[in-house]
């Protein structure tokens, strides 16, 4: 095989980090990343299996990549990640074009898989799900040079009844503070300015290393000492373990974005209990009250599941009324996906698909109106913005596209600056919001 490599990374940012580690190993072994997949002798698809739509996307992508074995240069099609971990036998049986399967704890053995393929064998490498990458692993950054994701832990112990992640990612395990600090220091030396900290459950970080007591605030206090990093953003903050001390650190530390991503999933107590969530409505409202009481505004993002088994019209209305009251800045809504092997998947009172879809559109319409009002309220406020791309308009002026410090990459809206002469990709500049829309804002650079 030649040393040309193509890849597709599906699913969440946590999966992307695994992809970057595999690419780093391959780069160290002489492989060159190519944009044109028809030139690649090796193609890797890192898959997602979180919900049914993600599974469908993964399978369709694998089949699409398999075509390069017929009409391109591909000699080895490698499927990695959650789908391969969950359905290894089915994938090998149903898609004969797959040459190797790599489990969620085996990405570091990618070269072993390729050597097996070169010898004419199909490889299936599924270690016990206990591994997590560290600062010594090679990693090839695929995000823009100024922004990176850092995974601080792997796996999950929460046991939500709708979620397959513990079965494909294993139990919760944290990296050491020293390991994370060393990796972030290396990224800062490479010119990274923004770090997005990720995990299945970020607020539980370190509990497995510290007799059950989370250590996220201790980690943050060490990370903010690193020169060069201007923004830290925390994603996937499970509400149960969100402490007052953590909130104080987020609000008072200048390098930490005033941005809280709090996946609540629902608000009705009966549904929360059926989901095996660890919070009640009263717990959630207490936390949100504490956040809103801070003098500095904190941007709130959440994710919600509609159509969970047994969800009644009254319980859905309770959820809608809650969203109208809290007025989240950003919200992701998912229709419940019945996953094989989960307790919720075995529940008998499944909600019809058409009802789930109707509830999805109803809640999204409510949130769209709220988001537009919230963004209009930002008009006249002052922020920091990172420039992600520059585009020339027909009249010769430049349009900059980017994000405010309160907008996470990939999931939130965008920020635009007209007449953006003098700006460059990766710049972080002070701006004033001049117009707010449903998802995006228009800004001016402050003089």
N, C-alpha and C positions, 0 to 999 in steps of 0.2 A: 504493500500500500504506500502511496505517496503520503506526505506529511501535511496535507491540507485538511482542515477541520471546519465543519459547520455545526451550528447548534441552534436549538429553539428551547427557550426556558418559559414554561407556563406556570400559572398560579401566582402565589404570593411572593413578596420580597424575601421571605425566609427561604423559599425554594431557590430564588435567584442567587443567594449566597452560596448554596450548595453547588449550583452551576459554575459560579466563579471559581470555586475551589477545584472542581474537575478541570476547568480550562487552565488553571494555574499548573496543575500536575502535567497536563498534556503539553503546555507551552515549555515547561522545563525539560520535556522529552523531545523537543524539536518540532512540535506541531505549530502550524501557522493558521490563524483564523482567517477564513475567507467569507466575504459577504455573499458571493454567488454560490449557492448550495450545489449547483450542478458541477462545480469544480471539486467539491469535497470528497475525499476518499472515506472519511469518517463523519457521520452525522449523529449527534447526540440530541435526544428529546428528553428534557427533564419534565416530568408529568405532574399533574395535580389530580386529586381524587376527592376533594372536599365536598363537592355537591355534584348532582347528576350532570349539570351543564358543563362542569369542569371535566368530568370523565369523558363526555362526548367530545369536547374540544381536544382532549388528549388523544383519544383514539383516532379522531379525524386527522390530527396532525401527524401521528405515526404513519397512517396510511398514505398521507400526502408525501411524507419523507421517503416512504418505501418506493415511490415512483422513481426516485433518483437512482435506485439500484438498476432500473430498467433503462432510463434515458439519461442518466448522469454518470458520474465517476464513482459513486458510493460503493464501497466494498464492505463496510461495517456499519450497520444501523444499531445504535445503542439506545435503549430505553431505560431511563433512570427515574428515581423519585417515588412518589406515593402510589401511583397506579401500578408500577412494577412491584412494589412491596406487597400490595393487596391482592393483585391478580396475576401473579407470576405464571402459574400453570395455564390459565386461560389465554394470556397474551402469547405465550410460546405456541400454544395449540392453534389459536385462531389467526395469528399473523405470522406466517412462516418467514417473512422477510426480516423479522427481528433476529439479530445475531447475538445480542447480549442484553441481559437484564441486570441492572444495578439497584440494590435496595437503598433505603433512606439512610442506612448507617454504613454504606460501603463505597461512597463516592471516591475515597482515597485509593481504591483498588481498580481504578479505571484502566490503568495500563495492563494489569493482569488480565482483564477482560479482553482487551485488544490483542494481547499475545495469544490468547486462546483462539480468537477468531482467525488470526493469521495462520494458526496451525490447523485450521479447518473445522474447529469445534464451535458449538454454541455455548455461551457462558451464562451462568446464572449465579450471581454473587450476592448472597443475602446473609450478612452478618447479624448477630444479635443487635437489637436497636439500642445500643448504649453509647455510640460514638458521638462526638461533637468536635467540630473543627477548633483549632487554636491558632495562636499568633505565629506558630512555626510552619503552618501549612502554606504552600504556595497558593496564591489567589490572584486571579486576573480580573481587575475591575472592569465591569461592562457598563456601569452607570457613568454619567458625565464626570469629568476629572475633579470637579469641585464638590461632588456629593457622593456619599457612600452609605450603604446599610451595614450595620454591625449586629450580628446575632449574639445575644448575651446568654442565651440558654436554649435548650432543645427539649421537645416533648411536653407533656402536660399530665397533671394528676387530677384535674378537676372533674372529669367524668361526666361532662354534659351529655344528656341522653341522645342528642341529635348528632353528635360529633364522632367521626371515625379516627380523628387525629391520634389519640393515644395508642390505637392499634397499629398505626403505620409509622408513628414517630417515637413511640416508647414513653417511658415515665420521665418526669421532669428532672433535668440535670443542668446545672449552671456551670459556666466557665468561671475561673477565678478572676478576681478584680485585677490582679497583676497581668493576666493574659489579655484581658480587654484593654487595659491601659496601654500595653505594649503595642497592640494592633492599631489602636487609634493614633498613637504617637507616630507610627510608620505612615499611616494615611495622611496625617498632618504634614509630615515631611514630603509627601508626594504632591501636596498642594490642595488636598481636600479641605473644604471650609465648613461643610454641613455633614453631620453624622445623624442618621436615623437609627435609633436603638430599637431592636425588634426581638420578639420571642413569641411563643404561643400565649404566654401569660407573663408580661413584663414585670408586673408588680410583685410576683412571687420570686423574683430573682434572688438567689443566694440562700433561700430558706433551706435547701437541701445541704448546704455547706455550713449552716449556722444554727443547728438544733431547732429548725422550724421557724426561725425569725428571718424575714426578708432583709436583704442588704442593698436594695436599690438606692436608697439615699446615700449610703456610704460609697457606692460606686460612682454616683454622680459627683460627689464632692471631690473625688480623685480625678475624674475626667475633665472637669472645668479648669483644672490647673494646666492642661496641655495647651501650649502656645500654638496658634494657627487655626484652631477650630473656633469658628464664630457662632455656630448654631448647633445645639443638640435638640433633637425632637424625640419624644417618647411615643411609641405606637403599641397598641394592644394592651392597654392597662386594665386588667381584670378588676372590677370594682371592689370585690370583697377585701382585698389586701391593700387598698388605697388609704394610706395613713395621713393624718394631719401634718406630720413631719415632711412627708413627700410633697404634699401640696405647697408647703412653705418654701421648700427648695425650688420647686418649679417657678413659683411666683417671684421669688426674691433673687434668684441667680440670673444675671444678665445673659449668660450664654445659653440658657435653657429656654426654648421657645414657650411662650404662654399658650400652650396647645395641649389639650388632653383628649386622647382617643380612648373612649370608654365604651367598649362593646356591652350593651345592656341586654340585648336580645328581646326583652319584653318588660312589662311593668306589672301585669296582673299576678297576684301572689300564687294563684292556683297553677297558672302556666309556668311561672318561674320554678315552682316546686317540681312539676312534671319534667321540666328541662334539667332538673338537678342543679340549678344555679344556687349559689351559696348566699344570695342576697334576697331580702324582701323588698317590697315597695317602700316601706318606711326607711330601710337602710339606704336605698338609692336616693330617696328624696333628701335624706340628711346629708349625704355626700354632695349632692348638687347644690344644696343650700350653702354649704361651706365654700364651694368653689365660687358661686355667684357673690358671696359676701366679701371676697377679696377686693381691695381697692383697685388693683390692676385687673383689667378685663382678661379673662381666660377663654380662649376659643374652645368650644366643646364640640367634639364629633362623636357619634355613636353608630352602632349597627343594630338593626332590628330584624327579627324573623317574624313574618306573618304566615298564618295558616298552619301553625304547629298543631299536631293532632289534638283534637278536642277543643280548639279555640272557638268560642261562641261569638255570635254577633255582638253581644254585650261586652265581652272581654276585648274584642277588637276595638269597639267604640271607646273603652277605657284607655286603650293604647293611643288612639288618635287624640283624645282629649289631653292626655299626658304630653304628647309631642307638641300640641298647640300651646300648652302652658309653659313648658320648659324652653321652647324655641331654640333648639340646637342650631349651631352655626352650620354644621354639615352632618349629613346622615346617609348611611347606606342601608337600603332595604333589600331583604332577600325573601323570596318565597321558600317555605320549608321544603327541603329536599329529603325524600325518604331514602335513607342509606342502609344498605344491607349490613347486618352485623351490629347495628346500634339498637339500644332499647326502644327509642322512639320509633324506629322503623318497624318494630313488632307490635306497636299499639294499634288497636283495632279501629279507633275512631278517627281515621284519616280524613282530612278536609279535602273536598273535591278540588281538582286543579283549577276549574273556572272560578271558584270562590277565592282561592289563593291569589290568582291573577288580579281579580277585581280589588281585593284588599291591598295588593301591592300598588296598583295605580292610584288608589284613593290616598294611601299614606304618602306616596311620592309627590302627589299634587299638593298635599298639605305642606310638606317640607319645602317644595320649590317656592311656594309663596313666602314662607318664613325666611328662606335663604335670601330671596331677593330683598325683602324688607331689611334683614340684617346687613346685607351688603350696602344698601342705601344709607343705613345708619353709620357706615364706616366713612362716608363722604366727609372730608375735612380732617380725618384722623391721620396720624403720622406713624410710619412703619419703616422697617428695613425690607428690602426686596432683593432677591437674587435673580440675575439675568440668565436665562436658559438658552435663548436663541435671538438672532437678529435677522430681520427681513427687510428688504428694500421695497418701498411702495412704488406705485406707478409714477408718482410725482417726484421720485428721487429721494424722498425722506425715508428715515429708518424707523421701523416699528420693532420694539423690544418686547419679547414675551418672557414671562418668568413667574415667580411666586413671591407672595409676602411671607414673612416668617410664620404666619398663622395659616399657611396653606401647605399641606404635605404633598410630596411628589406622587403622581399617578392617581390619587384618589380624590383630591379637591380641585377647585377651580384654578383659573390662571389670572395673572396680573399682566396688563399691557401698558406700555409707555409709548406714546406717539412722539415724533420728532426726537428720536433717541440717539442723536449724534453724540459721539464721545463715549458711548457705553460699549462694553465687550462681554462676551459670554463668561460667566463665572463671577462677574462683579457683584458685590453686595453694596447697595446704595440706599440712602435715606429717601423716602418718597412720601407724598401726600396723596391720599385717595381722592379723586375728583368725581368719579361716577361708579355706582355699584349696580350690578345686574344680578340675575338669578344665580349665576355660578361664577362670573368673572368680575374683575374690577379694572377700571382705567386709572392710572396714576400719573403724577408728575414728579420728576426728580427735584428734590429740594436744593436750593442754591446755597 
